[in-house]
Structure formats: C-alpha cells, structure tokens
Amino acid sequence: MKIRKIELSDFDDLYELWKEAGLDMAEIEREKREFEMMIELNPTSSIVLEQKARVIGSALGIFNGRRGMIYHLALEPKWQGKGYGSLLLKEVEKRLQQRGATKFNLFVSLENLKIFPFYEKHGYSVMSDSIVLAKDLWKK
Ligand SMILES: CC(C)(COP(=O)(O)OP(=O)(O)OC[C@H]1O[C@@H](n2cnc3c(N)ncnc32)[C@H](O)[C@@H]1OP(=O)(O)O)[C@@H](O)C(=O)NCCC(=O)NCCS
C-alpha cells in the first residue's frame, strides 16, 4: 500500500471509485472541472491510496486560508473496514495542518449518516451552532 499525492491523470479512475463507493457526486463535467481547479489550488494536500499501482482510495484536502475542508474520502468497497480510511483521514489532516489549517470541516450526506461513528472516532462532532447554506451557479 502506498499513499501519494493526487495527479490530474487520476480523475477517470477516481470517478469510477467514487461511484462505486456511493459518494454523493455532481455530474461528471462538474466533478472534473472542480477536480482540476482543486489540484491547481491544492497541489499537495489531496491524496490517493494505491495497491499494486492501482488507485483504491482517495481523500481531497482543501485549505482555503481559514479552514481545512475534506471531501471525497472513499475506498473501493472491498478495501473498506480494514483501517485504510483512518489512514487516509489522518494523512490528509496532517497535510492540511502542515499548510496552516487549525480546524477541519467536512460534509456527511443525510443519506450516509451511518458513517458518523467513523468520524466521531476521529474527533469530529456535529456543528450545533450553524447550518450550511449554499447558492449554486452551475448551469446544467
Ligand atoms: C468512510 C470510509 C472512507 C471509512 O474507511 P474504512 O477504511 O472503511 O474505515 P476504517 O476501517 O478505518 O474504520 C475505522 C472505524 O470506523 C468504523 N466504521 C467504518 N465504516 C463504518 C460504517 N459504514 N458504519 C459504521 N462504522 C464504520 C469502523 O467500525 C472502525 O471502527 P473500529 O476501528 O472501532 O472497528 C469508507 O468506509 C468508505 O469509503 N465508505 C464509502 C464512502 C463514504 O461514505 N465516504 C464518506 C463520505 S463523507
């Protein structure tokens, strides 16, 4: 097993992996555009996990100058439940911290609340003093 930083050329493999892992995703054009911009702005803090040169996991770490945001933490289903998600989460947190982040935020879809105990074990809790708002400019 090897963790390395994400490359632009990983997108096609990752898109398949994210679908298989059941992530809540945007349409492919949007995912790709955002993936490319994300790497340009965060070249060191997004990672993949490889097994025999095949990508089996990912974690996107984005630092906006204030918070570290973590997206698309996912493993191929057959590699889940073996500790690799914890490994990826710790590594992406370390990389974000090295860039200056002192607090991490992430989204868990309401349809995926079963995963909450995983994050709780890693020190995350539900923000009880805020709600998340969004305004979407993506044209379909
Ligand atoms: C979320 C995910 C990355 C976690 O990685 P993982 O390798 O499966 O988790 P780990 O093996 O490191 O598990 C660590 C702990 O979390 C718990 N856990 C993991 N997945 C869980 C689940 N689906 N439900 C409840 N607990 C879970 C495990 O019981 C484990 O606890 P233990 O060490 O006391 O046994 C992985 O399950 C995954 O890819 N899920 C599908 C995609 C997804 O939902 N991503 C999160 C988006 S917010």
The ligand as an ORCA input file, in Angstrom:
! r2SCAN-3c Opt
* xyz 0 1
  C     -15.804      6.157      5.113
  C     -14.665      5.226      4.776
  C     -13.602      6.021      4.000
  C     -14.064      4.733      6.096
  O     -12.913      3.982      5.804
  P     -12.742      2.489      6.349
  O     -11.386      2.034      5.941
  O     -13.901      1.685      5.912
  O     -12.812      2.726      7.907
  P     -11.807      2.118      8.974
  O     -11.597      0.668      8.698
  O     -10.620      2.987      9.089
  O     -12.767      2.232     10.226
  C     -12.491      2.901     11.395
  C     -13.682      2.809     12.290
  O     -14.883      3.384     11.741
  C     -15.949      2.421     11.774
  N     -16.674      2.425     10.508
  C     -16.151      2.402      9.263
  N     -17.131      2.371      8.346
  C     -18.280      2.389      9.047
  C     -19.663      2.356      8.670
  N     -20.061      2.293      7.389
  N     -20.587      2.399      9.647
  C     -20.213      2.437     10.944
  N     -18.942      2.453     11.361
  C     -17.993      2.435     10.414
  C     -15.314      1.062     11.935
  O     -16.160      0.260     12.730
  C     -13.992      1.347     12.607
  O     -14.115      1.262     13.981
  P     -13.205      0.226     14.800
  O     -11.778      0.573     14.451
  O     -13.550      0.505     16.207
  O     -13.638     -1.107     14.298
  C     -15.095      4.010      3.919
  O     -15.937      3.185      4.676
  C     -15.796      4.378      2.638
  O     -15.163      4.542      1.607
  N     -17.141      4.489      2.655
  C     -17.909      4.816      1.456
  C     -17.717      6.264      1.060
  C     -18.128      7.203      2.169
  O     -19.193      7.085      2.764
  N     -17.266      8.215      2.421
  C     -17.513      9.229      3.428
  C     -18.012     10.453      2.768
  S     -18.400     11.710      3.993
*
